[in-house]
Amino acid sequence: MVGMFLTFSVLGMKKIKIYLVGDSTMAKKEISAYPETGWGMPFAYFFDSTVVVDNRAQNGRSTRTFIEENRWKSVLDSLSSQDYVFIQFGHNDEVKTKKSYTTEGDFKSNLTRFVLDAKIKKAYPILITPVSRRSFDSTTGVLKGTHDTYSAIVREVAKEQSVPLIDLDVQSQDLLRKFGPEYSKLLFNQLEPNVHPNYPEGKKDNTHFNELGARLMAEIVLSNIKVLKLDLVERIAKPVLKK
């Protein structure tokens, strides 16, 4: 009887999409990049059949280039009322040596634009601070913040526009501290030479995750959905009841 109730309750709910808008730490990966994994990949499996996770995040993109390449327009054109837009930028916006660099003022303006555009479509924007890099001080072993300025801007926009905030920067830093300087390597795309065919010369990446790291970051996002009491909580996948 309980299983029947769950089936009918799911069937009665409007189907929605969760759009993921951001950079490489969130994005889908080509097979040639494995085991590099964006946290948006495992995140897609957390929900029931009433939710489709549409991952539009792209490697190397900033808020500015995402707009300039009409990627944001493509999201808006598809966006419907009651859909969600999870927005996580900062990694590429903040680096002055990259072509994707976005000034602090433009970063704030672009985030505000994303939020207001989504609201006009009667969708629900969720702002996310950029996930932490693995950057431990070689002398003290203390984890260093790598997004302090741009994360603060995300928080500021969330407050000004009264939209939910997931502070992934702070919470991912907490996770990396628990793992520590050495064991935190197990969460990132770090490989010794001749271990994986995609990286015969090895890889030392402190920005992009492997499968484990991506799943743990996705779980942080999921836990925030529950803490924020978003309507999405009702759509989180439930265990299949055995007869």
C-alpha positions in Angstrom: 0.0 0.0 0.0 2.9 2.4 0.9 4.6 1.6 -2.4 1.4 2.3 -4.3 1.0 5.7 -2.5 4.6 6.7 -3.5 3.9 5.8 -7.1 0.8 7.9 -7.3 2.4 10.8 -5.5 5.2 10.9 -8.0 2.9 10.6 -11.0 0.9 13.6 -9.7 3.8 15.9 -9.6 4.8 18.2 -12.4 8.0 17.2 -14.1 10.8 19.8 -13.8 14.4 20.3 -14.7 17.3 21.3 -12.7 19.8 23.2 -14.9 23.4 23.2 -13.7 25.2 26.3 -14.9 28.9 26.6 -14.2 32.5 25.5 -14.9 34.6 22.3 -15.2 34.2 21.3 -11.5 30.5 20.8 -12.2 30.5 19.7 -15.8 30.0 16.4 -17.6 33.3 14.9 -18.8 34.3 13.1 -22.0 35.4 9.5 -21.6 38.9 10.6 -22.6 39.0 12.7 -19.4 38.1 10.0 -16.9 38.6 9.6 -14.0 38.1 13.3 -13.9 34.5 13.9 -12.9 32.4 17.0 -12.4 30.1 16.9 -9.3 27.1 17.5 -11.5 27.5 14.0 -12.8 26.7 12.0 -9.7 24.2 14.8 -8.6 22.0 13.7 -11.5 21.2 10.4 -9.8 19.8 11.9 -6.6 16.3 12.5 -7.8 13.2 10.6 -8.8 11.6 10.4 -12.2 9.9 13.8 -11.9 13.3 15.5 -12.2 15.7 15.8 -15.1 19.1 17.2 -14.3 20.3 19.2 -17.4 24.0 19.8 -16.9 25.0 22.9 -19.0 28.2 23.5 -17.2 31.3 23.7 -19.4 35.0 23.5 -18.9 36.9 26.8 -18.7 33.8 29.0 -18.7 33.3 32.1 -16.6 30.1 34.1 -16.1 31.2 36.4 -18.9 32.1 33.7 -21.5 29.0 31.7 -20.6 27.0 34.7 -21.6 29.1 35.7 -24.6 28.8 32.2 -26.1 25.0 32.3 -25.8 25.0 29.4 -23.4 22.9 31.4 -20.9 20.5 32.3 -23.6 20.1 28.6 -24.4 19.2 27.9 -20.8 16.7 30.7 -20.7 15.1 29.6 -23.9 14.4 26.2 -22.3 13.6 27.4 -18.8 10.1 26.8 -17.5 8.3 27.9 -14.3 9.2 25.8 -11.2 12.5 24.7 -12.8 15.7 25.2 -10.8 19.0 26.8 -11.9 22.0 25.9 -9.8 24.7 28.6 -10.6 28.3 28.0 -9.7 31.1 30.2 -11.2 34.3 31.8 -9.9 37.1 29.4 -10.9 37.7 31.0 -14.3 36.3 34.4 -13.5 38.9 35.2 -10.9 42.1 34.3 -12.8 43.6 37.4 -14.4 45.8 35.4 -16.7 42.9 33.5 -18.3 40.9 34.8 -21.3 37.8 34.0 -19.3 38.8 36.6 -16.6 35.9 38.7 -15.3 36.3 41.7 -13.2 34.8 41.7 -9.7 32.2 44.2 -10.8 31.2 42.3 -13.9 31.1 39.0 -12.0 28.6 40.5 -9.6 26.5 42.0 -12.5 26.5 38.7 -14.3 25.4 36.7 -11.3 22.7 39.3 -10.7 21.6 38.9 -14.3 21.4 35.1 -14.0 19.2 35.5 -10.9 16.9 38.1 -12.3 16.5 36.4 -15.6 15.6 33.1 -13.9 13.0 34.9 -11.7 11.4 36.4 -14.7 10.8 32.9 -16.0 9.4 32.0 -12.6 12.2 29.5 -12.1 14.2 29.1 -8.9 17.9 30.3 -9.0 20.3 28.8 -6.4 23.7 30.5 -6.0 26.7 28.3 -5.2 30.1 29.6 -4.2 33.0 28.0 -6.2 34.1 24.6 -4.8 37.5 24.7 -3.1 40.8 23.8 -4.7 43.2 21.5 -2.9 45.8 24.1 -1.7 47.5 23.1 1.6 50.5 25.2 2.8 53.6 23.1 2.3 55.1 24.2 5.6 52.1 24.4 8.0 49.8 21.9 6.3 47.0 24.5 6.6 44.4 24.6 3.8 44.4 28.0 2.1 41.3 29.6 0.7 41.5 30.0 -3.1 38.2 31.8 -3.9 37.9 34.3 -1.0 37.1 37.4 -3.0 34.8 35.8 -5.6 33.0 33.6 -3.1 32.2 36.8 -1.0 30.6 38.3 -4.1 28.4 35.2 -4.6 27.3 35.5 -1.0 26.6 39.2 -1.5 24.4 38.7 -4.5 22.5 35.9 -2.8 21.7 38.3 0.1 20.8 41.2 -2.1 18.5 39.2 -4.3 17.1 37.1 -1.5 17.9 33.7 -3.1 19.2 30.5 -1.5 22.9 30.1 -1.1 24.9 26.9 -1.0 28.4 27.9 0.4 30.2 25.1 -1.3 33.6 26.9 -0.9 33.4 26.8 2.9 31.9 23.3 3.2 34.3 21.7 0.7 37.2 23.3 2.6 35.8 21.7 5.7 35.8 18.3 4.0 39.3 18.7 2.7 40.6 19.6 6.1 39.1 16.4 7.5 40.9 14.4 4.9 44.1 16.4 5.4 47.0 17.2 3.1 47.8 13.7 2.0 44.5 11.8 2.0 42.7 14.7 0.3 44.6 13.7 -2.9 42.2 10.7 -3.0 39.4 13.1 -4.0 41.1 14.7 -7.0 42.2 13.6 -10.4 45.7 12.6 -9.3 47.4 9.6 -10.9 50.8 8.1 -11.0 52.4 7.5 -14.4 51.3 4.3 -16.2 48.3 3.8 -13.9 45.5 5.0 -16.2 45.5 4.8 -20.0 44.1 8.4 -20.3 47.1 9.8 -18.4 50.1 7.6 -19.2 52.4 10.3 -17.8 50.4 10.7 -14.7 48.4 13.7 -13.4 48.6 16.1 -10.5 45.4 18.0 -10.4 44.2 19.9 -7.4 41.2 21.5 -9.0 39.2 18.7 -10.7 37.8 15.7 -8.9 37.8 12.0 -9.5 34.6 9.9 -9.0 34.9 9.8 -5.2 35.6 13.5 -4.9 32.7 14.5 -7.2 30.3 12.3 -5.3 31.2 13.8 -2.0 30.8 17.3 -3.3 27.5 16.4 -4.8 26.4 15.0 -1.5 27.3 18.4 0.1 25.0 20.1 -2.4 22.3 17.6 -1.7 22.5 18.1 2.1 22.1 21.8 1.5 18.9 21.2 -0.4 17.6 19.5 2.7 18.8 22.2 5.1 17.3 24.9 2.9 14.1 23.0 2.8 13.7 23.5 -1.0 10.7 21.9 -2.6 13.2 19.6 -4.3 13.4 17.6 -1.1 10.1 16.0 -2.1 11.7 14.8 -5.3 14.8 13.2 -3.9 14.9 9.5 -4.9 13.5 7.2 -2.3 14.6 3.6 -1.6 12.8 1.0 -3.6 10.5 -0.9 -1.2 10.9 -4.6 -1.4 7.8 -6.8 -1.3 
